[in-house]
Amino acid sequence: MIEDWQFDTDSNDPSNCRGVWLHSSDGGIDAACAFIQHLLGRFTPEGHVTLEWSNDCSKPRVDAFGGGAALITARKIKSITTRECLHRQVSRLTKPQPEAAVVV
């Protein structure tokens, strides 16, 4: 699924083109990841790109803030949001731990 492709770019360090700043008012994370994956497949099939994003809002809304990260290769896109990351960490804390065996 391709989202709206409206995003602006700007190199975050003109002397070292290792980073690009993407900005969109309409989301587009999946579209950006798919585009990067396409470029990797065409020009650097063994390479990878890491992507971090943040969500913000002009109004205080509980579900309007957060972000995430993605690791993109020519074959796979693995991503996680901050919400998913926190949920996984909390789940690990609340899982029952196996009891230690007592040897007598």
The first five atom37 places (N, CA, C, CB, O) and aatype in JSON, in Angstrom:
{
  "aatype": [12, 9, 6, 3, 17, 5, 13, 3, 16, 3, 15, 2, 3, 14, 15, 2, 4, 1, 7, 19, 17, 10, 8, 15, 15, 3, 7, 7, 9, 3, 0, 0, 4, 0, 13, 9, 5, 8, 10, 10, 7, 1, 13, 16, 14, 6, 7, 8, 19, 16, 10, 6, 17, 15, 2, 3, 4, 15, 11, 14, 1, 19, 3, 0, 13, 7, 7, 7, 0, 0, 10, 9, 16, 0, 1, 11, 9, 11, 15, 9, 16, 16, 1, 6, 4, 10, 8, 1, 5, 19, 15, 1, 10, 16, 11, 14, 5, 14, 6, 0, 0, 19, 19, 19],
  "atom_mask": [
    [1, 1, 1, 1, 1],
    [1, 1, 1, 1, 1],
    [1, 1, 1, 1, 1],
    [1, 1, 1, 1, 1],
    [1, 1, 1, 1, 1],
    [1, 1, 1, 1, 1],
    [1, 1, 1, 1, 1],
    [1, 1, 1, 1, 1],
    [1, 1, 1, 1, 1],
    [1, 1, 1, 1, 1],
    [1, 1, 1, 1, 1],
    [1, 1, 1, 1, 1],
    [1, 1, 1, 1, 1],
    [1, 1, 1, 1, 1],
    [1, 1, 1, 1, 1],
    [1, 1, 1, 1, 1],
    [1, 1, 1, 1, 1],
    [1, 1, 1, 1, 1],
    [1, 1, 1, 0, 1],
    [1, 1, 1, 1, 1],
    [1, 1, 1, 1, 1],
    [1, 1, 1, 1, 1],
    [1, 1, 1, 1, 1],
    [1, 1, 1, 1, 1],
    [1, 1, 1, 1, 1],
    [1, 1, 1, 1, 1],
    [1, 1, 1, 0, 1],
    [1, 1, 1, 0, 1],
    [1, 1, 1, 1, 1],
    [1, 1, 1, 1, 1],
    [1, 1, 1, 1, 1],
    [1, 1, 1, 1, 1],
    [1, 1, 1, 1, 1],
    [1, 1, 1, 1, 1],
    [1, 1, 1, 1, 1],
    [1, 1, 1, 1, 1],
    [1, 1, 1, 1, 1],
    [1, 1, 1, 1, 1],
    [1, 1, 1, 1, 1],
    [1, 1, 1, 1, 1],
    [1, 1, 1, 0, 1],
    [1, 1, 1, 1, 1],
    [1, 1, 1, 1, 1],
    [1, 1, 1, 1, 1],
    [1, 1, 1, 1, 1],
    [1, 1, 1, 1, 1],
    [1, 1, 1, 0, 1],
    [1, 1, 1, 1, 1],
    [1, 1, 1, 1, 1],
    [1, 1, 1, 1, 1],
    [1, 1, 1, 1, 1],
    [1, 1, 1, 1, 1],
    [1, 1, 1, 1, 1],
    [1, 1, 1, 1, 1],
    [1, 1, 1, 1, 1],
    [1, 1, 1, 1, 1],
    [1, 1, 1, 1, 1],
    [1, 1, 1, 1, 1],
    [1, 1, 1, 1, 1],
    [1, 1, 1, 1, 1],
    [1, 1, 1, 1, 1],
    [1, 1, 1, 1, 1],
    [1, 1, 1, 1, 1],
    [1, 1, 1, 1, 1],
    [1, 1, 1, 1, 1],
    [1, 1, 1, 0, 1],
    [1, 1, 1, 0, 1],
    [1, 1, 1, 0, 1],
    [1, 1, 1, 1, 1],
    [1, 1, 1, 1, 1],
    [1, 1, 1, 1, 1],
    [1, 1, 1, 1, 1],
    [1, 1, 1, 1, 1],
    [1, 1, 1, 1, 1],
    [1, 1, 1, 1, 1],
    [1, 1, 1, 1, 1],
    [1, 1, 1, 1, 1],
    [1, 1, 1, 1, 1],
    [1, 1, 1, 1, 1],
    [1, 1, 1, 1, 1],
    [1, 1, 1, 1, 1],
    [1, 1, 1, 1, 1],
    [1, 1, 1, 1, 1],
    [1, 1, 1, 1, 1],
    [1, 1, 1, 1, 1],
    [1, 1, 1, 1, 1],
    [1, 1, 1, 1, 1],
    [1, 1, 1, 1, 1],
    [1, 1, 1, 1, 1],
    [1, 1, 1, 1, 1],
    [1, 1, 1, 1, 1],
    [1, 1, 1, 1, 1],
    [1, 1, 1, 1, 1],
    [1, 1, 1, 1, 1],
    [1, 1, 1, 1, 1],
    [1, 1, 1, 1, 1],
    [1, 1, 1, 1, 1],
    [1, 1, 1, 1, 1],
    [1, 1, 1, 1, 1],
    [1, 1, 1, 1, 1],
    [1, 1, 1, 1, 1],
    [1, 1, 1, 1, 1],
    [1, 1, 1, 1, 1],
    [1, 1, 1, 1, 1]
  ],
  "atom_positions": [
    [[0.84, -1.18, 0.0], [0.0, 0.0, 0.0], [0.89, 1.24, 0.0], [-0.96, 0.0, 1.22], [1.75, 1.38, 0.86]],
    [[0.68, 2.12, -0.93], [1.44, 3.37, -1.01], [0.57, 4.5, -0.5], [1.92, 3.65, -2.46], [-0.54, 4.73, -0.97]],
    [[1.12, 5.2, 0.48], [0.42, 6.36, 1.04], [0.69, 7.58, 0.18], [0.86, 6.62, 2.5], [1.34, 7.5, -0.86]],
    [[0.18, 8.69, 0.61], [0.43, 9.97, -0.04], [1.95, 10.23, -0.08], [-0.32, 11.13, 0.7], [2.62, 10.11, 0.94]],
    [[2.47, 10.57, -1.24], [3.9, 10.76, -1.42], [4.34, 12.19, -1.17], [4.3, 10.34, -2.79], [5.43, 12.57, -1.62]],
    [[3.56, 12.99, -0.49], [3.93, 14.38, -0.28], [4.86, 14.52, 0.92], [2.69, 15.24, -0.08], [4.41, 14.54, 2.06]],
    [[6.16, 14.61, 0.65], [7.11, 14.93, 1.71], [8.24, 15.76, 1.14], [7.64, 13.65, 2.37], [8.58, 15.64, -0.04]],
    [[8.83, 16.59, 1.99], [9.95, 17.44, 1.61], [11.23, 16.79, 2.09], [9.8, 18.88, 2.19], [11.22, 16.06, 3.09]],
    [[12.34, 17.04, 1.4], [13.63, 16.51, 1.83], [14.62, 17.65, 2.01], [14.18, 15.49, 0.81], [14.5, 18.71, 1.4]],
    [[15.59, 17.4, 2.87], [16.66, 18.37, 3.09], [17.83, 17.6, 3.7], [16.2, 19.56, 4.04], [17.64, 16.87, 4.67]],
    [[19.01, 17.74, 3.14], [20.18, 17.08, 3.7], [20.49, 17.71, 5.04], [21.4, 17.18, 2.73], [20.58, 18.94, 5.15]],
    [[20.66, 16.89, 6.08], [20.94, 17.46, 7.4], [22.4, 17.81, 7.58], [20.52, 16.49, 8.47], [22.76, 18.4, 8.6]],
    [[23.25, 17.47, 6.63], [24.66, 17.85, 6.68], [25.17, 17.95, 5.24], [25.49, 16.81, 7.51], [25.59, 16.94, 4.67]],
    [[25.14, 19.15, 4.66], [25.51, 19.29, 3.25], [26.91, 18.78, 2.92], [25.41, 20.73, 2.85], [27.16, 18.39, 1.78]],
    [[27.84, 18.79, 3.9], [29.2, 18.34, 3.62], [29.32, 16.82, 3.64], [30.15, 18.94, 4.62], [30.3, 16.27, 3.14]],
    [[28.34, 16.14, 4.21], [28.4, 14.69, 4.32], [26.99, 14.14, 4.06], [28.94, 14.25, 5.73], [26.16, 14.11, 4.97]],
    [[26.72, 13.72, 2.86], [25.36, 13.33, 2.47], [24.99, 11.95, 3.0], [25.23, 13.36, 0.95], [24.6, 11.08, 2.22]],
    [[25.12, 11.74, 4.3], [24.73, 10.47, 4.91], [23.37, 10.56, 5.57], [25.77, 10.04, 5.93], [22.83, 9.53, 5.98]],
    [[22.81, 11.72, 5.67], [21.51, 11.86, 6.31], [20.59, 12.72, 5.48], [0.0, 0.0, 0.0], [21.02, 13.67, 4.82]],
    [[19.31, 12.39, 5.52], [18.31, 13.17, 4.8], [17.16, 13.43, 5.76], [17.82, 12.45, 3.5], [16.73, 12.53, 6.48]],
    [[16.66, 14.63, 5.76], [15.53, 15.01, 6.59], [14.28, 14.94, 5.74], [15.72, 16.44, 7.21], [14.2, 15.59, 4.7]],
    [[13.3, 14.13, 6.17], [12.02, 14.05, 5.47], [10.97, 14.7, 6.34], [11.63, 12.56, 5.14], [10.96, 14.51, 7.55]],
    [[10.09, 15.46, 5.74], [9.02, 16.11, 6.49], [7.72, 15.96, 5.75], [9.34, 17.6, 6.73], [7.65, 16.15, 4.53]],
    [[6.68, 15.63, 6.49], [5.36, 15.53, 5.89], [4.31, 15.85, 6.93], [5.13, 14.13, 5.3], [4.42, 15.44, 8.09]],
    [[3.3, 16.56, 6.53], [2.17, 16.84, 7.42], [1.14, 15.72, 7.35], [1.51, 18.17, 7.05], [0.2, 15.69, 8.14]],
    [[1.32, 14.81, 6.41], [0.31, 13.79, 6.14], [0.77, 12.37, 6.41], [-0.14, 13.89, 4.73], [0.17, 11.42, 5.9]],
    [[1.82, 12.18, 7.18], [2.32, 10.82, 7.41], [3.22, 10.41, 6.28], [0.0, 0.0, 0.0], [4.11, 11.17, 5.88]],
    [[3.01, 9.22, 5.75], [3.81, 8.77, 4.62], [4.98, 7.89, 4.99], [0.0, 0.0, 0.0], [5.87, 7.69, 4.17]],
    [[5.02, 7.35, 6.21], [6.13, 6.5, 6.63], [6.25, 5.28, 5.72], [5.95, 6.06, 8.1], [7.35, 4.96, 5.27]],
    [[5.14, 4.6, 5.46], [5.18, 3.42, 4.6], [5.67, 3.76, 3.2], [3.8, 2.76, 4.52], [6.43, 3.0, 2.6]],
    [[5.24, 4.9, 2.68], [5.67, 5.32, 1.34], [7.16, 5.62, 1.32], [4.87, 6.55, 0.88], [7.85, 5.24, 0.38]],
    [[7.65, 6.3, 2.34], [9.08, 6.62, 2.4], [9.9, 5.34, 2.49], [9.39, 7.53, 3.61], [10.92, 5.21, 1.81]],
    [[9.47, 4.39, 3.32], [10.17, 3.11, 3.45], [10.17, 2.35, 2.13], [9.54, 2.25, 4.55], [11.2, 1.8, 1.73]],
    [[9.03, 2.31, 1.44], [8.93, 1.61, 0.17], [9.83, 2.25, -0.89], [7.47, 1.59, -0.32], [10.44, 1.55, -1.7]],
    [[9.91, 3.58, -0.89], [10.75, 4.27, -1.85], [12.22, 3.98, -1.58], [10.49, 5.78, -1.79], [12.99, 3.72, -2.51]],
    [[12.62, 4.04, -0.31], [14.01, 3.74, 0.05], [14.34, 2.29, -0.32], [14.24, 3.98, 1.58], [15.42, 2.01, -0.83]],
    [[13.41, 1.37, -0.06], [13.63, -0.03, -0.41], [13.81, -0.19, -1.93], [12.44, -0.89, 0.08], [14.67, -0.95, -2.38]],
    [[13.01, 0.52, -2.7], [13.15, 0.48, -4.16], [14.54, 0.95, -4.58], [12.06, 1.35, -4.83], [15.18, 0.32, -5.42]],
    [[15.01, 2.06, -4.01], [16.33, 2.58, -4.35], [17.43, 1.59, -3.97], [16.58, 3.92, -3.65], [18.37, 1.39, -4.73]],
    [[17.31, 0.98, -2.8], [18.3, -0.02, -2.39], [18.33, -1.19, -3.37], [18.01, -0.52, -0.97], [19.4, -1.64, -3.79]],
    [[17.16, -1.68, -3.73], [17.09, -2.8, -4.66], [17.71, -2.49, -6.01], [0.0, 0.0, 0.0], [18.31, -3.37, -6.64]],
    [[17.58, -1.27, -6.44], [18.1, -0.88, -7.75], [19.59, -0.54, -7.73], [17.31, 0.3, -8.27], [20.31, -0.86, -8.67]],
    [[20.06, 0.13, -6.64], [21.42, 0.66, -6.64], [22.37, 0.01, -5.64], [21.37, 2.12, -6.38], [23.57, -0.04, -5.89]],
    [[21.86, -0.49, -4.52], [22.72, -1.07, -3.49], [22.02, -2.26, -2.85], [23.08, -0.01, -2.41], [21.6, -2.18, -1.69]],
    [[21.87, -3.37, -3.58], [21.08, -4.5, -3.08], [21.56, -5.08, -1.75], [21.08, -5.57, -4.1], [20.76, -5.64, -1.01]],
    [[22.83, -4.96, -1.44], [23.35, -5.51, -0.18], [23.38, -4.47, 0.94], [24.75, -6.07, -0.39], [23.79, -4.78, 2.06]],
    [[22.95, -3.25, 0.66], [23.01, -2.18, 1.64], [21.8, -2.14, 2.56], [0.0, 0.0, 0.0], [20.89, -2.96, 2.45]],
    [[21.82, -1.2, 3.45], [20.69, -0.98, 4.35], [20.59, 0.5, 4.7], [20.83, -1.83, 5.63], [21.56, 1.25, 4.6]],
    [[19.42, 0.9, 5.12], [19.17, 2.27, 5.56], [18.39, 2.2, 6.86], [18.39, 3.11, 4.47], [17.47, 1.39, 7.01]],
    [[18.76, 3.05, 7.81], [17.97, 3.16, 9.03], [17.18, 4.45, 8.97], [18.88, 3.12, 10.3], [17.65, 5.47, 8.46]],
    [[15.98, 4.4, 9.5], [15.08, 5.54, 9.46], [14.43, 5.7, 10.82], [14.0, 5.36, 8.34], [13.93, 4.73, 11.4]],
    [[14.44, 6.9, 11.34], [13.73, 7.21, 12.58], [12.72, 8.3, 12.27], [14.72, 7.66, 13.73], [12.97, 9.15, 11.42]],
    [[11.58, 8.27, 12.96], [10.58, 9.31, 12.75], [9.94, 9.69, 14.06], [9.52, 8.85, 11.74], [9.98, 8.96, 15.05]],
    [[9.35, 10.86, 14.04], [8.59, 11.32, 15.19], [7.23, 11.82, 14.72], [9.35, 12.43, 15.97], [7.09, 12.33, 13.61]],
    [[6.26, 11.66, 15.57], [4.92, 12.18, 15.32], [4.67, 13.3, 16.32], [3.82, 11.06, 15.45], [5.01, 13.18, 17.49]],
    [[4.1, 14.37, 15.85], [3.73, 15.45, 16.77], [2.4, 16.03, 16.34], [4.82, 16.55, 16.81], [1.83, 15.63, 15.32]],
    [[1.91, 16.95, 17.12], [0.6, 17.51, 16.87], [0.56, 18.92, 17.46], [-0.52, 16.62, 17.48], [1.25, 19.21, 18.44]],
    [[-0.22, 19.78, 16.88], [-0.34, 21.15, 17.38], [-1.3, 21.25, 18.56], [-0.8, 22.08, 16.26], [-1.39, 22.29, 19.21]],
    [[-2.0, 20.16, 18.85], [-2.94, 20.13, 19.97], [-2.58, 18.98, 20.91], [-4.41, 19.99, 19.47], [-2.04, 17.97, 20.46]],
    [[-2.86, 19.12, 22.19], [-2.54, 18.03, 23.13], [-3.52, 16.86, 23.0], [-2.56, 18.56, 24.57], [-4.6, 16.87, 23.6]],
    [[-3.13, 15.88, 22.22], [-3.95, 14.68, 22.03], [-3.13, 13.48, 22.46], [-4.41, 14.53, 20.54], [-1.95, 13.37, 22.13]],
    [[-3.75, 12.58, 23.2], [-3.06, 11.44, 23.77], [-2.4, 10.56, 22.69], [-4.02, 10.6, 24.6], [-1.28, 10.11, 22.88]],
    [[-3.08, 10.32, 21.59], [-2.54, 9.4, 20.59], [-1.82, 10.09, 19.43], [-3.65, 8.57, 20.05], [-1.58, 9.45, 18.4]],
    [[-1.48, 11.36, 19.56], [-0.9, 12.1, 18.45], [0.62, 12.25, 18.54], [-1.53, 13.46, 18.37], [1.22, 12.87, 17.66]],
    [[1.23, 11.72, 19.55], [2.67, 11.86, 19.73], [3.31, 10.48, 19.74], [3.01, 12.63, 21.03], [2.64, 9.49, 20.03]],
    [[4.57, 10.4, 19.43], [5.29, 9.13, 19.42], [6.29, 9.13, 18.29], [0.0, 0.0, 0.0], [6.85, 10.17, 17.95]],
    [[6.5, 7.97, 17.72], [7.46, 7.86, 16.63], [7.78, 6.41, 16.39], [0.0, 0.0, 0.0], [7.0, 5.52, 16.71]],
    [[8.95, 6.19, 15.82], [9.35, 4.83, 15.54], [10.66, 4.8, 14.79], [0.0, 0.0, 0.0], [11.32, 5.82, 14.58]],
    [[11.02, 3.59, 14.38], [12.26, 3.38, 13.64], [12.07, 2.23, 12.68], [13.44, 3.11, 14.6], [11.23, 1.35, 12.9]],
    [[12.87, 2.23, 11.62], [12.82, 1.16, 10.63], [14.22, 0.83, 10.16], [11.92, 1.55, 9.44], [15.09, 1.7, 10.05]],
    [[14.43, -0.44, 9.89], [15.64, -0.92, 9.24], [15.19, -1.43, 7.88], [16.39, -2.06, 10.1], [14.36, -2.34, 7.79]],
    [[15.74, -0.84, 6.83], [15.27, -1.13, 5.47], [16.41, -1.76, 4.68], [14.76, 0.17, 4.77], [17.52, -1.24, 4.63]],
    [[16.11, -2.9, 4.05], [17.03, -3.52, 3.11], [16.28, -3.68, 1.79], [17.56, -4.91, 3.65], [15.1, -3.35, 1.69]],
    [[16.97, -4.19, 0.8], [16.32, -4.39, -0.5], [15.23, -5.46, -0.43], [17.36, -4.77, -1.56], [14.35, -5.51, -1.29]],
    [[15.3, -6.32, 0.59], [14.33, -7.42, 0.7], [13.34, -7.27, 1.84], [15.06, -8.69, 0.88], [12.27, -7.87, 1.79]],
    [[13.67, -6.48, 2.86], [12.82, -6.42, 4.05], [12.75, -5.02, 4.62], [13.32, -7.37, 5.1], [13.68, -4.23, 4.51]],
    [[11.61, -4.75, 5.23], [11.45, -3.53, 6.03], [11.0, -4.0, 7.41], [10.4, -2.52, 5.38], [9.93, -4.59, 7.55]],
    [[11.82, -3.74, 8.42], [11.46, -4.07, 9.78], [11.29, -2.76, 10.53], [12.55, -5.0, 10.47], [12.22, -1.95, 10.61]],
    [[10.1, -2.54, 11.07], [9.85, -1.28, 11.76], [9.15, -1.53, 13.09], [9.01, -0.33, 10.88], [8.53, -2.58, 13.31]],
    [[9.26, -0.55, 13.96], [8.6, -0.61, 15.26], [8.26, 0.82, 15.67], [9.5, -1.31, 16.33], [9.04, 1.74, 15.44]],
    [[7.1, 0.99, 16.26], [6.73, 2.3, 16.79], [7.13, 2.38, 18.25], [5.2, 2.57, 16.63], [7.41, 1.36, 18.87]],
    [[7.17, 3.57, 18.79], [7.49, 3.72, 20.21], [6.44, 3.02, 21.06], [7.6, 5.21, 20.6], [6.76, 2.44, 22.1]],
    [[5.19, 3.07, 20.64], [4.11, 2.39, 21.37], [4.35, 0.88, 21.41], [2.74, 2.7, 20.73], [4.22, 0.26, 22.47]],
    [[4.69, 0.28, 20.25], [4.96, -1.16, 20.2], [6.16, -1.53, 21.07], [5.21, -1.61, 18.75], [6.15, -2.54, 21.77]],
    [[7.2, -0.7, 21.02], [8.4, -0.95, 21.81], [8.07, -0.96, 23.3], [9.48, 0.12, 21.51], [8.49, -1.87, 24.02]],
    [[7.32, 0.02, 23.75], [6.94, 0.07, 25.16], [6.05, -1.1, 25.55], [6.23, 1.38, 25.47], [6.22, -1.67, 26.63]],
    [[5.11, -1.46, 24.69], [4.22, -2.58, 24.96], [5.03, -3.87, 25.14], [3.19, -2.74, 23.83], [4.76, -4.66, 26.04]],
    [[6.02, -4.1, 24.28], [6.87, -5.29, 24.4], [7.64, -5.3, 25.7], [7.84, -5.37, 23.22], [7.76, -6.33, 26.36]],
    [[8.17, -4.14, 26.08], [8.95, -4.07, 27.32], [8.08, -4.34, 28.54], [9.62, -2.7, 27.46], [8.48, -5.05, 29.46]],
    [[6.88, -3.77, 28.55], [5.95, -4.0, 29.67], [5.54, -5.46, 29.71], [4.7, -3.09, 29.54], [5.44, -6.04, 30.79]],
    [[5.29, -6.07, 28.55], [4.92, -7.49, 28.5], [6.0, -8.36, 29.11], [4.64, -7.92, 27.06], [5.7, -9.34, 29.79]],
    [[7.25, -8.02, 28.87], [8.36, -8.79, 29.44], [8.4, -8.67, 30.96], [9.69, -8.33, 28.85], [8.75, -9.62, 31.66]],
    [[8.03, -7.51, 31.46], [8.02, -7.3, 32.91], [6.9, -8.09, 33.59], [7.87, -5.83, 33.23], [7.06, -8.56, 34.71]],
    [[5.78, -8.23, 32.9], [4.61, -8.84, 33.52], [4.47, -10.33, 33.25], [3.38, -8.15, 33.05], [3.57, -10.97, 33.79]],
    [[5.35, -10.92, 32.41], [5.3, -12.36, 32.18], [5.74, -13.09, 33.44], [6.18, -12.77, 30.97], [6.71, -12.69, 34.08]],
    [[5.05, -14.17, 33.78], [5.47, -14.93, 34.96], [6.85, -15.55, 34.71], [4.44, -16.04, 35.3], [7.1, -16.12, 33.64]],
    [[7.71, -15.43, 35.66], [9.05, -15.99, 35.56], [9.04, -17.45, 36.02], [10.05, -15.16, 36.41], [8.35, -17.8, 36.98]],
    [[9.79, -18.31, 35.34], [9.83, -19.71, 35.77], [10.47, -19.81, 37.17], [10.63, -20.57, 34.75], [11.42, -19.1, 37.49]],
    [[9.92, -20.7, 37.96], [10.46, -20.87, 39.31], [11.78, -21.59, 39.23], [9.47, -21.64, 40.2], [11.98, -22.48, 38.4]],
    [[12.67, -21.19, 40.11], [13.98, -21.84, 40.15], [13.83, -23.23, 40.75], [14.99, -21.0, 40.97], [13.1, -23.43, 41.71]],
    [[14.52, -24.17, 40.16], [14.47, -25.55, 40.68], [15.27, -25.61, 41.98], [15.03, -26.58, 39.64], [16.37, -25.06, 42.08]],
    [[14.72, -26.29, 42.94], [15.41, -26.44, 44.22], [15.91, -27.87, 44.31], [14.46, -26.09, 45.44], [15.14, -28.83, 44.21]],
    [[17.21, -28.01, 44.48], [17.81, -29.34, 44.59], [18.05, -29.6, 46.07], [19.15, -29.45, 43.77], [18.69, -28.79, 46.75]],
    [[17.54, -30.72, 46.57], [17.72, -31.04, 47.99], [18.68, -32.18, 48.14], [16.38, -31.39, 48.66], [18.96, -32.61, 49.26]]
  ]
}
